[in-house]
Amino acid sequence: MDRILRDPRAWGLMFAAMLTIMSNATITPALPGLQAIFADNPDAAFLTRLLITAPSLMVAIIAPFAGVMVDRLGRRGPLLTGLAVYFIAGTAGLYLQSLEAILASRLLLGFGVALIMTSQAALIGDYFDGPERARLMGYQIASTNLGGLIFVMVAGVLAVQNARLPFLIYGLALPMIPLLSRLLPEPPRVEPGDPARHAAAAGEPGWQMTVATMAFAAALTFMIFYGVPTQLPYHLAQIGLDDPRQAGEVMGAMMLSAALMAVASGWLRPYLGRIGMPVCGFLLMGAGFYSLGQADGLVSAMASTPMIGAGLGLAVPTFVTRSLNAAPAHRRGLVSGLVTASFFFGQFLSPIASQPLVARWGYPTTFTIAAAAFVFLAVLLTVMLWRQPTVVDTSRRVR
């Protein structure tokens, strides 16, 4: 058993992670049903898709400021506050009576997610370093996707009964408040003016460019990737798979694959290297999107999304660990906020970018364009990372 998994702090961080990145996609199976409930709203088709990505806009705006706050005020307070906001806003869709009101609650949900993600990402950097940090990042992405797998499949079952019921899932944040308060102690502070400790926690030369590169790649990755949760139920309905449980199963296959690959990512990194990890991830996602565009039934769809999930599981840990490894300790909150913002800014842009393509060319062509974009990203990131200086890292065996 990995030593990290015997550390209760690691479990606390993974529990927090379960509520974050895939929190937007939890209600994916309910989208057609919500659109039907608010069919008298002329903008229902567009607004229901925005319910998935609206939290992302707020996270993208708030996360950098939340990161600064986490650096100045500590980690636990913002984390616990974020959990409370997550619970209140996430469950509001159960009773709000208009799409516009639900959309506003989703924006508030994003505020809670921003606080949770920046705090727990900074705590990863505080509690762990080196190869342990990389492996924990893989476990965290795995827990996020396993949570997403469970949430989406449960949401698919609930959505058959009533399209509002999946909002109940956000209530899990309530028992997390006392649990994480117990598991996650406040780490010692590292101040910029503390020379004894600051010297050991200084960042890499040019760390700002490294963080900017990772944030840029993360934003583009999630802008394309989120074409799955925002468009998949409608694509499946078009090929005759209109049961919400089928959307949950196809999404669940993707999340399970992402979870397994994320666990393996910490062990694969010494062999694939800092360039090979995200590049292999991009190529897998490209293959998955192309296959999904050609899918004509449940089996072919469920064979496609695991490739997308596996690619995500390889790429995402690299964005976070590379940024945290490069940044100085007293800037980890800010850096985690910037990378978090890039994740969610990409998510928010996803339906804005994909919906016009779907309207003009349909789902197969749109997913093929997404596949080509991932191949382009693989080439672009290879060039960008190759030009950066290589810092000695004993956990890495290849460039």
C-alpha positions as a LaTeX table, in Angstrom:
\begin{tabular}{lrrr}
\hline
Residue & $x$ (\AA) & $y$ (\AA) & $z$ (\AA) \\
\hline
Met1 & 0.00 & 0.00 & 0.00 \\
Asp2 & 1.35 & 3.43 & $-0.96$ \\
Arg3 & 2.55 & 5.31 & 2.14 \\
Ile4 & 0.53 & 8.37 & 1.07 \\
Leu5 & $-2.69$ & 6.41 & 1.47 \\
Arg6 & $-1.89$ & 5.88 & 5.15 \\
Asp7 & $-1.83$ & 9.64 & 5.72 \\
Pro8 & $-5.27$ & 10.95 & 6.81 \\
Arg9 & $-4.46$ & 14.34 & 5.29 \\
Ala10 & $-4.27$ & 12.72 & 1.86 \\
Trp11 & $-7.75$ & 11.28 & 2.30 \\
Gly12 & $-9.06$ & 14.66 & 3.39 \\
Leu13 & $-7.64$ & 16.27 & 0.26 \\
Met14 & $-9.15$ & 13.57 & $-1.93$ \\
Phe15 & $-12.57$ & 13.96 & $-0.29$ \\
Ala16 & $-12.42$ & 17.68 & $-1.04$ \\
Ala17 & $-11.37$ & 16.96 & $-4.62$ \\
Met18 & $-14.41$ & 14.76 & $-5.18$ \\
Leu19 & $-16.61$ & 17.84 & $-4.91$ \\
Thr20 & $-14.77$ & 20.12 & $-7.28$ \\
Ile21 & $-13.73$ & 19.72 & $-10.92$ \\
Met22 & $-16.56$ & 17.40 & $-11.97$ \\
Ser23 & $-19.13$ & 19.16 & $-9.77$ \\
Asn24 & $-20.37$ & 20.98 & $-12.85$ \\
Ala25 & $-21.03$ & 17.78 & $-14.77$ \\
Thr26 & $-23.04$ & 16.10 & $-12.00$ \\
Ile27 & $-26.35$ & 17.29 & $-13.46$ \\
Thr28 & $-25.46$ & 16.36 & $-17.07$ \\
Pro29 & $-28.04$ & 13.52 & $-17.32$ \\
Ala30 & $-30.77$ & 15.94 & $-16.17$ \\
Leu31 & $-30.21$ & 18.57 & $-18.89$ \\
Pro32 & $-32.85$ & 17.36 & $-21.37$ \\
Gly33 & $-35.36$ & 17.01 & $-18.53$ \\
Leu34 & $-34.62$ & 20.50 & $-17.20$ \\
Gln35 & $-35.00$ & 21.89 & $-20.71$ \\
Ala36 & $-38.42$ & 20.21 & $-20.90$ \\
Ile37 & $-39.47$ & 21.61 & $-17.49$ \\
Phe38 & $-38.68$ & 25.15 & $-18.67$ \\
Ala39 & $-39.84$ & 24.64 & $-22.25$ \\
Asp40 & $-41.77$ & 27.93 & $-22.13$ \\
Asn41 & $-38.46$ & 29.82 & $-21.82$ \\
Pro42 & $-37.31$ & 30.71 & $-25.36$ \\
Asp43 & $-33.66$ & 30.47 & $-24.28$ \\
Ala44 & $-34.04$ & 27.10 & $-22.51$ \\
Ala45 & $-31.76$ & 25.19 & $-24.92$ \\
Phe46 & $-28.86$ & 27.59 & $-24.33$ \\
Leu47 & $-29.47$ & 28.25 & $-20.62$ \\
Thr48 & $-29.64$ & 24.55 & $-19.69$ \\
Arg49 & $-26.21$ & 24.03 & $-21.25$ \\
Leu50 & $-24.89$ & 27.04 & $-19.32$ \\
Leu51 & $-25.99$ & 25.38 & $-16.07$ \\
Ile52 & $-23.05$ & 23.02 & $-16.57$ \\
Thr53 & $-20.44$ & 25.70 & $-17.17$ \\
Ala54 & $-21.82$ & 28.74 & $-15.30$ \\
Pro55 & $-19.90$ & 27.82 & $-12.11$ \\
Ser56 & $-16.77$ & 27.86 & $-14.23$ \\
Leu57 & $-17.13$ & 31.56 & $-15.00$ \\
Met58 & $-17.25$ & 32.44 & $-11.31$ \\
Val59 & $-14.32$ & 30.14 & $-10.52$ \\
Ala60 & $-12.28$ & 31.68 & $-13.34$ \\
Ile61 & $-12.93$ & 35.17 & $-11.93$ \\
Ile62 & $-12.62$ & 34.39 & $-8.23$ \\
Ala63 & $-9.88$ & 31.73 & $-8.05$ \\
Pro64 & $-6.82$ & 34.03 & $-8.47$ \\
Phe65 & $-8.15$ & 36.33 & $-5.72$ \\
Ala66 & $-9.03$ & 33.32 & $-3.58$ \\
Gly67 & $-5.47$ & 32.13 & $-4.05$ \\
Val68 & $-4.08$ & 35.42 & $-2.73$ \\
Met69 & $-6.48$ & 35.20 & 0.22 \\
Val70 & $-5.37$ & 31.63 & 0.93 \\
Asp71 & $-1.72$ & 32.77 & 0.96 \\
Arg72 & $-2.48$ & 35.61 & 3.38 \\
Leu73 & $-5.16$ & 34.18 & 5.68 \\
Gly74 & $-4.38$ & 30.47 & 5.73 \\
Arg75 & $-5.93$ & 27.40 & 4.11 \\
Arg76 & $-8.61$ & 26.03 & 6.44 \\
Gly77 & $-10.90$ & 29.04 & 6.74 \\
Pro78 & $-11.46$ & 29.49 & 2.99 \\
Leu79 & $-11.81$ & 25.71 & 2.54 \\
Leu80 & $-14.56$ & 25.33 & 5.14 \\
Thr81 & $-16.34$ & 28.48 & 3.95 \\
Gly82 & $-16.26$ & 27.11 & 0.41 \\
Leu83 & $-17.88$ & 23.86 & 1.53 \\
Ala84 & $-20.74$ & 25.75 & 3.17 \\
Val85 & $-21.35$ & 27.85 & 0.06 \\
Tyr86 & $-21.14$ & 24.70 & $-2.09$ \\
Phe87 & $-23.90$ & 23.04 & $-0.05$ \\
Ile88 & $-26.26$ & 26.03 & $-0.08$ \\
Ala89 & $-25.85$ & 26.92 & $-3.75$ \\
Gly90 & $-25.57$ & 23.38 & $-5.09$ \\
Thr91 & $-28.87$ & 22.21 & $-3.65$ \\
Ala92 & $-30.77$ & 25.37 & $-4.66$ \\
Gly93 & $-31.85$ & 23.83 & $-7.99$ \\
Leu94 & $-34.25$ & 21.63 & $-6.02$ \\
Tyr95 & $-36.62$ & 24.50 & $-5.34$ \\
Leu96 & $-35.83$ & 27.55 & $-7.50$ \\
Gln97 & $-38.59$ & 28.28 & $-9.98$ \\
Ser98 & $-36.83$ & 29.72 & $-13.02$ \\
Leu99 & $-33.84$ & 28.85 & $-15.16$ \\
Glu100 & $-32.41$ & 32.30 & $-14.52$ \\
Ala101 & $-32.55$ & 31.76 & $-10.74$ \\
Ile102 & $-30.96$ & 28.33 & $-11.05$ \\
Leu103 & $-28.26$ & 29.87 & $-13.24$ \\
Ala104 & $-27.56$ & 32.46 & $-10.52$ \\
Ser105 & $-27.25$ & 29.68 & $-7.93$ \\
Arg106 & $-24.77$ & 27.91 & $-10.20$ \\
Leu107 & $-22.65$ & 31.07 & $-10.27$ \\
Leu108 & $-22.65$ & 31.08 & $-6.46$ \\
Leu109 & $-21.68$ & 27.40 & $-6.55$ \\
Gly110 & $-18.63$ & 28.45 & $-8.54$ \\
Phe111 & $-17.61$ & 30.80 & $-5.74$ \\
Gly112 & $-17.62$ & 27.88 & $-3.31$ \\
Val113 & $-15.70$ & 25.66 & $-5.71$ \\
Ala114 & $-13.04$ & 28.37 & $-6.14$ \\
Leu115 & $-12.44$ & 28.52 & $-2.39$ \\
Ile116 & $-12.30$ & 24.73 & $-2.06$ \\
Met117 & $-9.97$ & 24.14 & $-5.00$ \\
Thr118 & $-7.44$ & 26.85 & $-4.27$ \\
Ser119 & $-7.23$ & 25.86 & $-0.60$ \\
Gln120 & $-6.82$ & 22.14 & $-1.17$ \\
Ala121 & $-4.37$ & 22.56 & $-4.06$ \\
Ala122 & $-2.21$ & 24.79 & $-1.86$ \\
Leu123 & $-2.44$ & 22.20 & 0.92 \\
Ile124 & $-1.06$ & 19.54 & $-1.43$ \\
Gly125 & 2.00 & 21.73 & $-1.93$ \\
Asp126 & 2.27 & 22.34 & 1.83 \\
Tyr127 & 1.88 & 18.75 & 3.00 \\
Phe128 & 3.82 & 16.85 & 0.31 \\
Asp129 & 6.72 & 17.34 & $-2.08$ \\
Gly130 & 8.66 & 15.57 & $-4.84$ \\
Pro131 & 7.36 & 12.22 & $-6.10$ \\
Glu132 & 4.82 & 12.02 & $-3.27$ \\
Arg133 & 3.23 & 15.26 & $-4.47$ \\
Ala134 & 2.99 & 13.90 & $-8.02$ \\
Arg135 & 1.43 & 10.63 & $-6.85$ \\
Leu136 & $-1.04$ & 12.43 & $-4.59$ \\
Met137 & $-2.03$ & 14.65 & $-7.50$ \\
Gly138 & $-2.81$ & 11.50 & $-9.46$ \\
Tyr139 & $-4.85$ & 10.13 & $-6.56$ \\
Gln140 & $-6.68$ & 13.44 & $-6.29$ \\
Ile141 & $-7.67$ & 13.42 & $-9.97$ \\
Ala142 & $-8.71$ & 9.80 & $-9.53$ \\
Ser143 & $-10.92$ & 10.66 & $-6.57$ \\
Thr144 & $-12.41$ & 13.55 & $-8.52$ \\
Asn145 & $-13.36$ & 11.25 & $-11.37$ \\
Leu146 & $-14.54$ & 8.42 & $-9.13$ \\
Gly147 & $-16.75$ & 10.94 & $-7.38$ \\
Gly148 & $-17.93$ & 12.13 & $-10.76$ \\
Leu149 & $-18.60$ & 8.53 & $-11.84$ \\
Ile150 & $-20.76$ & 7.88 & $-8.80$ \\
Phe151 & $-22.48$ & 11.28 & $-8.93$ \\
Val152 & $-23.30$ & 11.16 & $-12.64$ \\
Met153 & $-24.61$ & 7.60 & $-12.57$ \\
Val154 & $-26.73$ & 8.35 & $-9.50$ \\
Ala155 & $-27.89$ & 11.54 & $-11.22$ \\
Gly156 & $-28.94$ & 9.49 & $-14.25$ \\
Val157 & $-31.13$ & 7.30 & $-12.06$ \\
Leu158 & $-32.57$ & 10.29 & $-10.18$ \\
Ala159 & $-33.22$ & 12.24 & $-13.39$ \\
Val160 & $-35.52$ & 9.47 & $-14.61$ \\
Gln161 & $-37.75$ & 10.21 & $-11.61$ \\
Asn162 & $-37.45$ & 14.00 & $-11.69$ \\
Ala163 & $-34.95$ & 16.27 & $-13.43$ \\
Arg164 & $-34.50$ & 18.33 & $-10.23$ \\
Leu165 & $-33.47$ & 15.43 & $-8.00$ \\
Pro166 & $-29.78$ & 15.34 & $-9.10$ \\
Phe167 & $-29.28$ & 18.65 & $-7.23$ \\
Leu168 & $-29.61$ & 16.59 & $-4.02$ \\
Ile169 & $-26.13$ & 15.20 & $-4.63$ \\
Tyr170 & $-24.56$ & 18.55 & $-3.70$ \\
Gly171 & $-25.82$ & 17.99 & $-0.16$ \\
Leu172 & $-22.81$ & 15.73 & 0.42 \\
Ala173 & $-20.81$ & 18.88 & 1.16 \\
Leu174 & $-22.56$ & 19.28 & 4.51 \\
Pro175 & $-21.03$ & 16.26 & 6.31 \\
Met176 & $-17.69$ & 17.10 & 4.69 \\
Ile177 & $-17.38$ & 20.28 & 6.79 \\
Pro178 & $-16.72$ & 18.60 & 10.19 \\
Leu179 & $-14.81$ & 15.73 & 8.54 \\
Leu180 & $-12.31$ & 17.94 & 6.71 \\
Ser181 & $-12.01$ & 20.26 & 9.68 \\
Arg182 & $-10.70$ & 17.26 & 11.60 \\
Leu183 & $-8.47$ & 15.78 & 8.86 \\
Leu184 & $-6.76$ & 18.90 & 7.49 \\
Pro185 & $-4.68$ & 20.94 & 9.99 \\
Glu186 & $-3.42$ & 24.41 & 9.13 \\
Pro187 & 0.20 & 24.08 & 7.90 \\
Pro188 & 3.01 & 26.34 & 9.17 \\
Arg189 & 3.19 & 29.64 & 7.32 \\
Val190 & 6.09 & 30.43 & 4.98 \\
Glu191 & 6.50 & 34.20 & 4.75 \\
Pro192 & 8.49 & 35.89 & 1.96 \\
Gly193 & 10.65 & 37.59 & 4.58 \\
Asp194 & 11.54 & 34.40 & 6.47 \\
Pro195 & 15.05 & 33.75 & 5.06 \\
Ala196 & 15.73 & 30.47 & 6.86 \\
Arg197 & 12.66 & 28.72 & 5.54 \\
His198 & 12.13 & 30.76 & 2.41 \\
Ala199 & 15.52 & 29.78 & 0.97 \\
Ala200 & 14.53 & 26.12 & 1.02 \\
Ala201 & 11.15 & 26.90 & $-0.51$ \\
Ala202 & 12.25 & 29.19 & $-3.34$ \\
Gly203 & 10.78 & 28.62 & $-6.78$ \\
Glu204 & 12.49 & 27.61 & $-9.99$ \\
Pro205 & 14.04 & 30.31 & $-12.19$ \\
Gly206 & 11.40 & 31.52 & $-14.63$ \\
Trp207 & 8.59 & 29.89 & $-12.66$ \\
Gln208 & 6.14 & 32.53 & $-13.91$ \\
Met209 & 6.52 & 31.33 & $-17.51$ \\
Thr210 & 6.11 & 27.70 & $-16.44$ \\
Val211 & 2.89 & 28.51 & $-14.62$ \\
Ala212 & 1.59 & 30.57 & $-17.57$ \\
Thr213 & 2.31 & 27.70 & $-19.98$ \\
Met214 & 0.52 & 25.17 & $-17.80$ \\
Ala215 & $-2.45$ & 27.50 & $-17.25$ \\
Phe216 & $-2.78$ & 28.14 & $-20.99$ \\
Ala217 & $-2.66$ & 24.43 & $-21.80$ \\
Ala218 & $-5.17$ & 23.64 & $-19.05$ \\
Ala219 & $-7.66$ & 26.25 & $-20.29$ \\
Leu220 & $-7.59$ & 24.94 & $-23.86$ \\
Thr221 & $-7.80$ & 21.33 & $-22.66$ \\
Phe222 & $-10.93$ & 21.91 & $-20.60$ \\
Met223 & $-12.56$ & 24.10 & $-23.25$ \\
Ile224 & $-12.42$ & 21.16 & $-25.66$ \\
Phe225 & $-12.96$ & 18.39 & $-23.09$ \\
Tyr226 & $-16.13$ & 19.94 & $-21.71$ \\
Gly227 & $-17.77$ & 19.37 & $-25.07$ \\
Val228 & $-18.53$ & 15.92 & $-23.61$ \\
Pro229 & $-20.66$ & 16.87 & $-20.56$ \\
Thr230 & $-22.31$ & 19.83 & $-22.34$ \\
Gln231 & $-23.11$ & 18.11 & $-25.66$ \\
Leu232 & $-23.06$ & 14.35 & $-25.01$ \\
Pro233 & $-26.71$ & 13.90 & $-23.85$ \\
Tyr234 & $-27.95$ & 15.64 & $-26.99$ \\
His235 & $-25.59$ & 13.68 & $-29.26$ \\
Leu236 & $-26.78$ & 10.42 & $-27.71$ \\
Ala237 & $-30.42$ & 11.44 & $-28.09$ \\
Gln238 & $-29.76$ & 12.15 & $-31.78$ \\
Ile239 & $-28.54$ & 8.59 & $-32.33$ \\
Gly240 & $-31.51$ & 7.12 & $-30.44$ \\
Leu241 & $-30.11$ & 6.92 & $-26.88$ \\
Asp242 & $-32.44$ & 9.29 & $-25.06$ \\
Asp243 & $-32.62$ & 7.55 & $-21.65$ \\
Pro244 & $-30.78$ & 9.72 & $-19.05$ \\
Arg245 & $-29.27$ & 6.54 & $-17.60$ \\
Gln246 & $-27.46$ & 5.92 & $-20.87$ \\
Ala247 & $-25.87$ & 9.37 & $-20.71$ \\
Gly248 & $-24.84$ & 8.56 & $-17.14$ \\
Glu249 & $-23.30$ & 5.25 & $-18.22$ \\
Val250 & $-21.29$ & 6.81 & $-21.06$ \\
Met251 & $-20.08$ & 9.63 & $-18.81$ \\
Gly252 & $-19.36$ & 7.12 & $-16.07$ \\
Ala253 & $-17.13$ & 5.06 & $-18.37$ \\
Met254 & $-15.11$ & 8.20 & $-19.11$ \\
Met255 & $-14.73$ & 9.12 & $-15.44$ \\
Leu256 & $-13.73$ & 5.62 & $-14.39$ \\
Ser257 & $-11.05$ & 5.57 & $-17.07$ \\
Ala258 & $-9.82$ & 9.01 & $-15.99$ \\
Ala259 & $-9.64$ & 7.85 & $-12.38$ \\
Leu260 & $-7.61$ & 4.73 & $-13.21$ \\
Met261 & $-5.19$ & 6.62 & $-15.44$ \\
Ala262 & $-4.77$ & 9.41 & $-12.89$ \\
Val263 & $-3.73$ & 6.84 & $-10.26$ \\
Ala264 & $-1.22$ & 5.40 & $-12.73$ \\
Ser265 & 0.06 & 8.84 & $-13.76$ \\
Gly266 & 2.32 & 9.27 & $-10.73$ \\
Trp267 & 4.04 & 5.98 & $-11.56$ \\
Leu268 & 4.13 & 6.62 & $-15.33$ \\
Arg269 & 5.69 & 10.08 & $-15.12$ \\
Pro270 & 9.28 & 8.87 & $-14.57$ \\
Tyr271 & 8.99 & 6.92 & $-17.84$ \\
Leu272 & 6.98 & 9.34 & $-19.99$ \\
Gly273 & 8.59 & 12.53 & $-18.68$ \\
Arg274 & 7.24 & 16.04 & $-18.29$ \\
Ile275 & 6.56 & 16.30 & $-22.03$ \\
Gly276 & 5.36 & 12.76 & $-22.71$ \\
Met277 & 2.66 & 12.84 & $-20.03$ \\
Pro278 & 0.48 & 15.65 & $-21.39$ \\
Val279 & 1.27 & 14.85 & $-25.04$ \\
Cys280 & 0.15 & 11.22 & $-24.68$ \\
Gly281 & $-2.94$ & 12.53 & $-22.88$ \\
Phe282 & $-3.78$ & 14.89 & $-25.72$ \\
Leu283 & $-3.39$ & 12.18 & $-28.35$ \\
Leu284 & $-5.65$ & 9.82 & $-26.39$ \\
Met285 & $-8.30$ & 12.54 & $-26.05$ \\
Gly286 & $-8.06$ & 13.26 & $-29.77$ \\
Ala287 & $-8.63$ & 9.61 & $-30.60$ \\
Gly288 & $-11.56$ & 9.46 & $-28.19$ \\
Phe289 & $-13.29$ & 12.54 & $-29.59$ \\
Tyr290 & $-12.93$ & 11.29 & $-33.16$ \\
Ser291 & $-14.37$ & 7.90 & $-32.18$ \\
Leu292 & $-17.24$ & 9.54 & $-30.28$ \\
Gly293 & $-18.14$ & 11.57 & $-33.35$ \\
Gln294 & $-18.47$ & 8.35 & $-35.35$ \\
Ala295 & $-20.40$ & 6.46 & $-32.65$ \\
Asp296 & $-23.81$ & 5.14 & $-33.69$ \\
Gly297 & $-24.84$ & 3.22 & $-30.57$ \\
Leu298 & $-24.28$ & 2.71 & $-26.86$ \\
Val299 & $-21.39$ & 0.25 & $-27.27$ \\
Ser300 & $-19.39$ & 2.48 & $-29.61$ \\
Ala301 & $-20.05$ & 5.54 & $-27.43$ \\
Met302 & $-18.88$ & 3.69 & $-24.32$ \\
Ala303 & $-15.77$ & 2.56 & $-26.18$ \\
Ser304 & $-14.94$ & 6.18 & $-27.06$ \\
Thr305 & $-15.28$ & 8.09 & $-23.82$ \\
Pro306 & $-12.76$ & 5.95 & $-21.86$ \\
Met307 & $-10.06$ & 7.13 & $-24.26$ \\
Ile308 & $-11.04$ & 10.73 & $-23.48$ \\
Gly309 & $-11.00$ & 10.00 & $-19.77$ \\
Ala310 & $-7.63$ & 8.25 & $-19.90$ \\
Gly311 & $-6.13$ & 11.19 & $-21.76$ \\
Leu312 & $-7.49$ & 13.61 & $-19.19$ \\
Gly313 & $-6.08$ & 11.46 & $-16.39$ \\
Leu314 & $-2.61$ & 11.76 & $-17.94$ \\
Ala315 & $-2.71$ & 15.46 & $-18.74$ \\
Val316 & $-4.34$ & 17.15 & $-15.76$ \\
Pro317 & $-1.93$ & 16.03 & $-12.99$ \\
Thr318 & 0.91 & 17.48 & $-15.06$ \\
Phe319 & $-0.67$ & 20.95 & $-15.16$ \\
Val320 & $-0.97$ & 21.17 & $-11.38$ \\
Thr321 & 2.19 & 19.39 & $-10.22$ \\
Arg322 & 4.43 & 21.18 & $-12.73$ \\
Ser323 & 3.06 & 24.54 & $-11.56$ \\
Leu324 & 3.37 & 23.74 & $-7.84$ \\
Asn325 & 6.87 & 22.33 & $-8.29$ \\
Ala326 & 8.00 & 25.48 & $-10.07$ \\
Ala327 & 6.42 & 28.07 & $-7.75$ \\
Pro328 & 7.90 & 29.34 & $-4.46$ \\
Ala329 & 6.10 & 28.13 & $-1.35$ \\
His330 & 4.65 & 31.53 & $-0.44$ \\
Arg331 & 3.03 & 31.76 & $-3.90$ \\
Arg332 & 1.36 & 28.33 & $-3.95$ \\
Gly333 & $-2.07$ & 29.74 & $-3.16$ \\
Leu334 & $-1.82$ & 32.24 & $-6.00$ \\
Val335 & $-0.50$ & 29.61 & $-8.42$ \\
Ser336 & $-3.18$ & 27.08 & $-7.50$ \\
Gly337 & $-5.74$ & 29.85 & $-7.99$ \\
Leu338 & $-4.42$ & 30.69 & $-11.45$ \\
Val339 & $-4.37$ & 27.06 & $-12.59$ \\
Thr340 & $-7.82$ & 26.51 & $-11.09$ \\
Ala341 & $-9.09$ & 29.58 & $-12.92$ \\
Ser342 & $-7.70$ & 28.24 & $-16.20$ \\
Phe343 & $-9.52$ & 24.92 & $-15.74$ \\
Phe344 & $-12.83$ & 26.61 & $-15.23$ \\
Phe345 & $-12.38$ & 29.42 & $-17.74$ \\
Gly346 & $-11.95$ & 26.70 & $-20.35$ \\
Gln347 & $-15.07$ & 24.94 & $-19.08$ \\
Phe348 & $-17.11$ & 28.13 & $-19.30$ \\
Leu349 & $-15.99$ & 28.80 & $-22.87$ \\
Ser350 & $-16.81$ & 25.26 & $-23.97$ \\
Pro351 & $-20.51$ & 25.60 & $-24.90$ \\
Ile352 & $-19.91$ & 29.07 & $-26.30$ \\
Ala353 & $-17.31$ & 27.58 & $-28.65$ \\
Ser354 & $-19.02$ & 24.26 & $-29.40$ \\
Gln355 & $-22.68$ & 25.21 & $-29.78$ \\
Pro356 & $-22.20$ & 27.27 & $-33.00$ \\
Leu357 & $-20.19$ & 24.38 & $-34.48$ \\
Val358 & $-22.92$ & 21.89 & $-33.57$ \\
Ala359 & $-25.61$ & 24.16 & $-35.02$ \\
Arg360 & $-23.75$ & 24.52 & $-38.30$ \\
Trp361 & $-22.09$ & 21.15 & $-38.86$ \\
Gly362 & $-23.60$ & 18.70 & $-36.36$ \\
Tyr363 & $-22.03$ & 16.51 & $-33.68$ \\
Pro364 & $-19.77$ & 14.21 & $-35.79$ \\
Thr365 & $-17.96$ & 17.14 & $-37.43$ \\
Thr366 & $-17.74$ & 19.10 & $-34.17$ \\
Phe367 & $-16.14$ & 16.16 & $-32.35$ \\
Thr368 & $-13.74$ & 15.63 & $-35.28$ \\
Ile369 & $-12.68$ & 19.29 & $-35.01$ \\
Ala370 & $-12.10$ & 18.72 & $-31.28$ \\
Ala371 & $-9.91$ & 15.70 & $-32.09$ \\
Ala372 & $-7.81$ & 17.78 & $-34.49$ \\
Ala373 & $-7.49$ & 20.51 & $-31.84$ \\
Phe374 & $-6.01$ & 18.03 & $-29.36$ \\
Val375 & $-3.43$ & 16.89 & $-31.91$ \\
Phe376 & $-2.52$ & 20.57 & $-32.42$ \\
Leu377 & $-2.23$ & 21.02 & $-28.64$ \\
Ala378 & 0.09 & 18.02 & $-28.41$ \\
Val379 & 2.44 & 19.60 & $-30.95$ \\
Leu380 & 2.19 & 23.08 & $-29.39$ \\
Leu381 & 2.88 & 21.93 & $-25.83$ \\
Thr382 & 5.82 & 19.81 & $-26.99$ \\
Val383 & 7.44 & 22.88 & $-28.52$ \\
Met384 & 6.67 & 25.12 & $-25.51$ \\
Leu385 & 7.97 & 22.66 & $-22.90$ \\
Trp386 & 11.03 & 21.70 & $-24.94$ \\
Arg387 & 12.17 & 25.31 & $-24.98$ \\
Gln388 & 11.95 & 25.63 & $-21.20$ \\
Pro389 & 15.05 & 24.81 & $-19.18$ \\
Thr390 & 15.02 & 21.38 & $-17.59$ \\
Val391 & 15.34 & 21.48 & $-13.80$ \\
Val392 & 16.91 & 18.47 & $-12.12$ \\
Asp393 & 14.19 & 16.22 & $-10.74$ \\
Thr394 & 15.14 & 12.91 & $-9.23$ \\
Ser395 & 11.64 & 11.57 & $-9.79$ \\
Arg396 & 12.01 & 11.88 & $-13.57$ \\
Arg397 & 14.03 & 9.53 & $-15.76$ \\
Val398 & 13.40 & 11.10 & $-19.16$ \\
Arg399 & 12.91 & 14.62 & $-20.43$ \\
\hline
\end{tabular}
